[in-house]
Amino acid sequence: MNENNPNEVPSDEKPPDEKPSNEKPMTHKPLDTVVLARDLPDFGLRAGDVGAVVFVLPPDAVEVEFVSGSGDTIAVVTLRCDEVRAVANEEVLAVREIRRSA
């Protein structure tokens, strides 16, 4: 602290509203189509299954709904943002039979 200016913030302290530089911004938005990055056997889901973001849960989670081909909900799962990714323009969707673990 500077004795001449008692209100001066030391240069090694960041202002409280400044985010750390290593914090990633939230990249998913509600209704985004996302791809599951890992298997979730308890829900019968596999890496590569496609879902829709229902809610964004800051700082780094999303709630994703996975549906059957007929539109019935299979599961609504809260996932970290690194457990899903955006669908790439070069990807095509496919279907498979769902198998739930016992």
C-alpha positions, 0 to 999 in steps of 0.5 A: 500500500502506498503511504501517500495514497491509502486507497491505492490497490497494490499492483499484485492484487487483481480487482475483485470483478476481474476473472482469472485468465485460465477460466473458460467462458461458457460455450453452450447455450440452451437448445444447442445440439451437443454430442456426449463425450463419454459413455453413461451406461446407467442411462443407456447412453454412449459416447457420440449420442446426441442431445439438446442443452436444456439449462446452462448451469454456471460456471461449467455445467449443462443439463442435457436431454437425450431423446429417442427417435420418436421424441420420448425422453431417454434421460435428462443428465447434468454434465460438465461442459467438457463431457459434451461438445458441439456437433460439427458441420461435417458430422451426420447423425445415426440411430441405434437401439438403446440398451439400458444396463440392468 
